[in-house]
């Protein structure tokens, strides 16, 4: 895997965001030539500080994936496209559905059409989400589980995923889909809960406010961002993944109260409070979810390497030092 990216031409959409920037850092260390595309729309998680220290080695293009004219130039000559651009807030998708449709659905089709016209050999890894499964019929959730999203964000992500698989099958544009679950770690959005509730909890803890736990009995698994980066690189560097879908997951299944307790414990101080679910959030909550990631483990050898305690510790350490750049 490590030799596949030395000298490779790489494009990362959403590359100033949480996962995209951590991926860029790893690829920079592997010798790749990296171009980042990010709209830097305030609500969507992009942050120039995420590439602090490597910025001078990257090409950064501030543009929107809905802009087909800039993409036409950017995809040409690239070996890999890590497609992470997206609107991530489930609640925002319900309150204001059209931007979610444009970014998570229409723009994905435009990206694929641009690749078909200007670089049909580019290998694409698309960041999908566990949200497309909806409320699980059984646990853990494997890739064969029915898809039944509970919100507009999930429906549009499902469509974006299917476009990638279709273009792989019909046009031969090599594409792999990773279904992510609760990815956490340094550089995630902590300003609010648009990306992940854990980000908001980090901010509350570091501002000496009680963590607000809605419900609390829901069970989840979490993926360390470095483990997620491992999966993106494995998927990109292996032709056997073309046209395939893989779940990512975590090594531990815990309820949210346990996560809050662990964060307080690792931080060394703080508190949490259990709050009733707001009605608008309860309506789209999926309840318990944790993934069966045996497929990617069997086919690519991927498995989570970091414990939840280690991930929380690394995350808190990072934001203690640089929090003003994120709030």
C-alpha positions in Angstrom: 0.0 0.0 0.0 2.7 2.5 1.0 4.5 2.5 -2.4 1.3 3.1 -4.4 1.3 6.8 -3.6 4.9 7.9 -4.0 4.7 10.5 -6.9 1.0 9.9 -7.4 -1.2 12.8 -8.5 -4.0 12.9 -5.9 -7.2 15.1 -5.8 -9.2 15.3 -2.5 -12.6 17.0 -2.6 -13.5 18.4 0.8 -9.8 18.3 1.6 -9.8 21.1 4.1 -12.3 19.2 6.2 -11.8 16.7 9.0 -11.1 13.4 7.2 -9.8 15.0 4.0 -7.1 17.0 5.8 -5.9 13.9 7.8 -5.8 12.0 4.6 -3.8 14.8 2.9 -1.3 14.7 5.8 -0.7 11.0 5.4 -0.5 11.2 1.6 2.0 14.0 1.9 4.2 11.7 4.1 3.9 9.0 1.4 5.2 11.3 -1.3 2.0 12.1 -3.2 1.4 15.3 -5.1 -1.8 16.6 -3.6 -4.5 19.0 -4.8 -7.3 19.9 -2.5 -10.7 21.2 -3.5 -12.8 22.8 -0.7 -15.6 25.4 -0.8 -14.8 26.7 2.7 -18.5 27.2 3.2 -18.6 28.0 7.0 -21.2 25.4 7.9 -19.5 22.5 6.2 -16.3 21.9 8.2 -13.4 23.1 6.0 -10.7 24.9 7.9 -7.4 26.1 6.5 -5.7 25.4 9.9 -6.2 21.7 9.2 -3.3 21.8 6.8 -1.0 23.9 9.0 2.6 22.8 8.5 2.0 21.2 5.1 0.1 23.9 3.3 3.1 25.0 1.2 3.4 21.5 -0.3 -0.2 21.3 -1.4 -2.2 22.8 -4.2 -5.3 24.3 -2.6 -8.2 25.3 -4.8 -11.1 27.1 -3.1 -14.0 26.2 -5.2 -17.3 24.4 -4.9 -17.8 20.8 -6.2 -21.0 22.2 -7.8 -18.7 24.2 -10.2 -18.2 21.9 -13.1 -15.8 24.3 -14.9 -13.1 24.2 -12.2 -13.5 20.4 -11.8 -12.9 19.9 -15.5 -9.4 21.2 -15.1 -8.7 19.6 -11.7 -9.5 16.0 -12.5 -7.2 15.9 -15.5 -3.9 14.0 -15.0 -4.9 12.7 -11.5 -4.3 9.1 -10.5 -6.7 9.1 -7.5 -9.7 11.0 -6.4 -10.7 10.8 -2.7 -14.3 12.2 -2.9 -15.1 13.5 0.6 -17.0 16.7 -0.2 -20.4 16.7 1.3 -23.0 18.3 3.5 -22.9 16.2 6.7 -25.7 17.6 9.0 -28.8 15.4 9.1 -30.8 18.1 10.8 -29.8 20.8 8.2 -30.8 18.4 5.4 -34.3 18.4 6.9 -34.6 22.1 7.6 -33.1 23.1 4.2 -33.1 20.2 1.8 -32.1 21.8 -1.5 -28.4 22.5 -0.7 -28.1 18.9 0.5 -29.6 17.7 -2.7 -27.2 19.8 -4.7 -24.0 18.8 -2.9 -24.6 15.2 -1.9 -26.5 14.1 -5.0 -26.3 16.5 -8.0 -22.7 17.5 -7.5 -21.6 13.8 -7.3 -23.2 13.1 -10.6 -21.3 16.2 -12.1 -18.0 14.9 -10.6 -18.5 11.5 -12.2 -19.5 13.0 -15.6 -16.4 15.2 -15.5 -14.2 12.2 -14.8 -16.0 10.3 -17.6 -15.2 13.0 -20.1 -11.7 14.1 -19.0 -10.1 11.2 -16.9 -12.0 7.9 -17.0 -9.1 6.0 -15.6 -9.0 7.9 -12.3 -9.5 5.7 -9.2 -12.2 7.1 -6.9 -12.9 6.4 -3.3 -16.2 7.8 -2.2 -17.0 8.6 1.4 -20.5 7.3 2.2 -22.2 6.9 5.5 -23.9 4.4 7.9 -26.9 6.8 7.8 -28.1 5.1 4.5 -29.1 2.0 6.5 -31.6 3.9 8.6 -32.8 2.1 11.7 -31.1 -1.3 11.9 -33.2 -4.4 11.5 -30.5 -6.4 13.2 -27.0 -5.8 14.7 -24.2 -5.6 13.8 -25.1 -4.1 10.4 -23.4 -5.7 7.3 -23.2 -4.4 3.8 -26.2 -6.6 2.8 -28.5 -4.8 5.3 -31.5 -3.1 3.5 -31.0 0.6 2.8 -33.8 2.7 4.3 -32.5 6.2 5.2 -34.5 8.2 7.8 -33.6 11.7 6.6 -32.9 13.6 3.4 -29.1 13.6 4.0 -29.2 9.8 4.0 -31.3 9.6 0.8 -28.9 11.9 -1.1 -25.8 10.1 0.2 -27.4 6.8 -0.9 -27.9 8.3 -4.4 -24.4 9.6 -4.5 -23.0 6.2 -3.6 -25.1 4.5 -6.2 -23.9 6.9 -8.9 -20.3 5.9 -8.2 -21.1 2.2 -8.4 -23.1 2.7 -11.6 -20.2 4.6 -13.3 -17.8 1.8 -12.2 -20.0 -0.9 -13.7 -21.2 0.9 -16.9 -18.3 3.2 -17.8 -15.4 1.4 -16.1 -14.4 4.3 -13.9 -12.9 2.5 -11.0 -14.8 3.4 -7.8 -14.9 2.1 -4.3 -17.4 3.1 -1.6 -16.6 3.3 2.1 -19.6 3.5 4.5 -18.2 5.5 7.5 -19.5 5.5 11.1 -18.9 8.1 13.7 -15.4 9.0 12.7 -13.6 11.1 15.4 -10.2 12.5 16.1 -8.0 15.6 15.7 -9.3 18.3 13.2 -12.9 17.3 13.4 -15.5 20.1 13.6 -16.1 21.1 17.2 -17.9 24.4 16.7 -21.3 22.6 16.7 -22.8 19.1 16.1 -23.1 19.4 12.4 -20.3 16.8 11.8 -20.5 14.7 14.9 -22.0 15.2 18.4 -18.6 14.1 19.8 -17.1 17.3 18.4 -19.5 19.4 20.3 -18.8 17.4 23.4 -15.1 18.1 23.1 -15.8 21.8 23.0 -18.2 21.7 25.9 -15.6 19.7 28.0 -12.7 22.1 27.2 -14.9 25.1 27.9 -15.7 23.6 31.3 -19.4 23.1 30.5 -21.3 19.9 31.1 -21.5 17.6 28.1 -25.1 17.5 26.8 -26.1 13.8 26.2 -29.4 13.4 24.4 -30.9 10.1 25.4 -27.7 8.3 26.2 -28.7 4.7 26.0 -28.0 4.5 22.2 -25.1 2.2 21.4 -22.6 3.2 18.8 -19.2 2.2 17.4 -16.5 4.8 16.6 -13.7 4.9 14.1 -10.5 6.8 14.8 -9.7 9.1 11.9 -6.3 7.5 11.4 -8.0 4.1 11.1 -10.3 5.6 8.5 -7.4 7.0 6.6 -5.9 3.5 6.5 -9.1 2.2 4.9 -9.1 5.0 2.3 -5.5 4.1 1.3 -6.2 0.4 1.2 -9.3 0.9 -1.0 -7.5 3.2 -3.4 -4.4 1.1 -3.7 -6.1 -2.2 -4.5 -7.9 -2.8 -7.9 -9.9 -5.6 -6.4 -12.0 -3.0 -4.5 -13.4 -1.5 -7.8 -17.2 -1.6 -7.6 -17.2 -2.8 -4.0 -18.8 -1.3 -0.8 -17.2 -1.7 2.6 -18.4 -0.8 6.1 -15.9 0.8 8.5 -16.5 0.4 12.2 -14.9 0.4 15.6 -13.4 -2.1 18.0 -15.8 -1.3 20.8 -19.5 -0.9 21.1 -20.6 1.6 23.8 -23.6 3.6 24.8 -23.4 7.3 24.7 -23.4 7.7 28.5 -20.3 5.6 28.6 -18.7 7.8 25.9 -19.4 10.9 28.0 -18.0 9.2 31.2 -14.9 8.2 29.3 -14.3 11.7 28.0 -14.6 13.2 31.4 -12.3 10.5 32.8 -9.7 11.0 30.2 -9.9 14.8 30.5 -9.5 14.5 34.3 -12.4 16.8 35.1 -15.9 17.8 33.8 -19.4 16.6 34.0 -22.3 15.4 31.7 -26.0 15.9 31.8 -28.7 13.6 30.3 -31.2 15.6 28.3 -34.4 14.7 26.5 -34.2 14.4 22.8 -35.6 17.4 20.9 -38.5 16.3 18.8 -36.8 17.2 15.5 -33.8 15.1 16.3 -35.8 12.2 17.8 -37.7 11.8 14.5 -34.5 11.1 12.6 -32.5 9.2 15.2 -31.6 5.7 14.2 -31.3 4.2 17.7 -28.5 1.6 18.2 -26.0 1.1 15.4 -22.7 -0.7 15.1 -21.1 -2.1 12.0 -20.1 -5.6 10.8 -16.8 -4.7 9.1 -15.8 -8.3 8.5 -15.8 -7.8 4.7 -13.0 -5.2 4.6 -11.1 -7.1 7.3 -11.2 -10.3 5.2 -10.5 -8.7 1.8 -8.1 -5.9 2.7 -6.8 -6.8 6.1 -8.3 -3.6 7.6 -9.1 -3.5 11.3 -9.4 -0.7 13.9 -6.0 -0.3 15.6 -6.8 2.4 18.1 -9.0 2.0 21.2 -11.7 4.6 22.0 -9.8 5.8 25.0 -6.7 6.4 22.9 -8.7 8.3 20.3 -10.4 10.5 22.9 -7.0 11.2 24.5 -5.4 12.2 21.2 -8.4 14.3 20.3 -8.5 16.2 23.6 -4.7 16.7 23.5 -5.0 18.2 20.0 -7.8 20.6 20.8 -6.4 21.8 24.1 -3.5 23.3 22.1 -5.3 24.7 19.1 -8.9 25.2 20.1 -9.1 28.9 19.2 -8.6 27.9 15.5 -11.8 25.8 15.6 -14.3 27.8 17.6 
